[in-house]
Amino acid sequence: MAEELYFLIGGVGMFLVGMEIMTAALRDAAGENLRNLLARFTTTPLRGVATGAVTTAVIQSSSATTVMTVGFVGAGLMTMPQALGILYGANIGTTATGWMVSLLGFKLQLGNLAMALLFPAALADLLGRGMWARIGRIFSGLCLLLIGLELMQFGMKDLTDVLTPDLLPGSNIVGLFALVGIGILLTALMQSSSAAMALALVLLEGGAISLVQAAMIVLGMNIGTTFTALLAALSGSQPMRQTAVANLGFNIITSILAFPLLVVGRTFLTHIAETAGDMTALLVFHTGFNLVGTLIFLPFTPQFARLVQRVMPERKPASLISLDRNLLTDPGSALLAAQVAANAIAQRLFGALGSGLQIRPDLRGLAALGVCTGAIAELKEYLADIRLAADNNEQEEAFAALVHQTDHMLRLYERCQQRENIDTLLHDRVLQRPAIAVGAALREAAKAGGDTERLERLSRLVGNRYKRHRRSLMLGEHAGIYSLEDVFHHADAMRWLDRSLYHAARTKEYQARVEQGAPATAKLQRA
C-alpha cells in the first residue's frame, strides 16, 4: 500500500510542477496582449467577467489572473468594481481546467502519448528560441501534467479497498462543513485549485469519495483559491486588500449559495452521474454554481464594492505612489505599474509648477512637493528591480522611456525647489508673458491626455526668447539701464524657466511614448 501511496503523492507533485510550467509558458506567450486585455478592455463589470473567464482559460490559472488583477488595482490601472468583474470571470474560467483534465486524462487517457512527447517538447524548450521555446515549454508542462495525472490514477487502483467514502465525514451538516474545510486546506497547501480539482477527480473516479463529498470539497477549493491573492495583497495598498477581501467574500457567499443549489439539483446531478458518470456530474456542478454566483452578484457589483470600501475604508496614502513589488515577477505588469506611478508624479509636478506660474501665483503646491522625493526614489528603486523578458523589444523600449522620464522628472523637481525665480519672472514686463504661457501649458499637461506638442513648441519659443533677452540685458547694462546684478538675476530666472520647460516637455514626450509603445528615441535634441 505504501508504494501506491507514493505514486499518488508523487503524481500530485508532478501535476503541480506541470501546471506551473504550462501556466508560466502560456502567460509568457500571451504577453502584452493579456495585460492589455486585463488593463484596458475591462471597462465594465460585465466585460470584466468575459475578460477574466477568457484570461483564466488561456493561462490555466485563476490564481495568476487574480494576483495580476489585484496588483493592477494597487497600481491604479483599474477600479475595484472593474476588478471584481474579472474575479467573477476567473472563477468561471478556472472550471475549464477540470474539463480539460477530464477529457485528456480520463476520457482519452493520453498518459502514454505524453511520455512519448515529453522528450521532443523538452528539447524544443531547451534548444529552441523565441516562439519554439515557448511552445516546447507549454507542451512540456502539459506532458508532465498528464503523466502526473496517470501516476495519481495508478496509485489509486490498489488503494480503493483502503480509501473509501466511509473514512471521510458523513452527510450531516457538521460533516459537510468538514469536507469544505478539507477542500480549503488542500487548495491552500497546493496553491493550485486545478491540482486540488484533479486530485478530487481521481479520488471520485477511484471510488474513494462519493459525489456529494467531492462536491463539498470543490466548494472548499473555491474558497481556498483566494488565499494566494490575499497573501499578495497583505503588503500592498488598501485598494489591493479591499479587492482581495471582496474576492474572498464573493467565493464564500457563492459557496454558501451552492448548498441549496446542490439540494435542489441533486436529482439532476444524479441523472447526469448515471448517464455520463460521476466525474461529469461534478464538473457540471462546479461550472454551474460559479455561473449562478456570477449572475447573482453581477448586477450588484457597484453596491458590493461600496460595502467592502465602507467596511475597509481607505486611509489617506502616506506616499504619492504605491508600487506592488509582487508584480515584479511579471515584467509587463511591473512596467504598467511603473508607468502609472511615473504619470502620477509628473501630474503633481506639472500642476504645482503651473499653479505657481500665473498672474496670482499659488505656491502651495510647490511647497508641498516634498512627497515627490520619496516617490521618485521609490520609482527608481522599482525600475532597478524589473527584470525584462528576453528578446522583448516592446518592453525594452518602454523601460528605456520610463528611465528617461524619471530622470527628467527628478531634474524638474530640483528646479521646482528654486521658487525665488518665479517672482522675478512675473515682475519682468518682457518675461511675464512667456512665464504665464508656460504655467497655462503645465496646468493643461497635468490633466490626463494633455497636449504634448504644446510644451515642445513653447520649449523652442522660450529658448529663443531667452537668448534674445539675455543680449538685450547685456546691451542695457552697457547703456547704464540695468545693473550687473539685475542682468545676472534676470538671466538666471529666464534660464530657470527654459530648463524647467525643457524637462517638462521631455517628461511628457517620454510619457507619451510609453503609452503608445513608440521607440524610446528623443525628438528634442537640446542637451
Buried (B, 14 or more C-beta within 10 A) or exposed (E): EEEBBEBBEBBBBBBBBBBBBBBBBBBBBBBBEBBBBBBEBBEBBBBBBBBBBBBBBBBBBBBBBBBBBBBBBBBBBBBBBBBBBBBBBBBBBBBBBBBBBBEBBBEEBBBEEBEEBBEEBBEBBEEBEEEEBBBBBBBBBBBBBBBBBBBBBBBBEBBEEEBBBEEBBBEEEEBBBBBBBBBBBBBBEBBBBBBBBBBBBBBBBBBBBBBBBBBBBBBBBBBBBBBBBBBBBEEBBBBBBBBBBBBBBBBBBBBEBBBEBBEEBBEEBBEBBEEEBBBBBBBBBBBBBBBBBBEBBBEEBEEBBEEBBEEBEEEEEEEBBBBBBBBBBBBBBBBBBBBBBBBBBBBBBBBBBBBBBBEEBEEEBBEEBEBBEEBBEBBBEBBEEBEBBEEBEBBBBBBBBBBBBBBBBBBBBEBBEBBEBBEBBBEBEBBBEBBBBBBBBBBBBBEEEBEBEBBBEBBBBBBEBBEEBBEEBBEBBEEEEBEEEBBEBBBBBBEBBBBBBBBBBBBBBBBBBBEEBBEBEEEEEEE
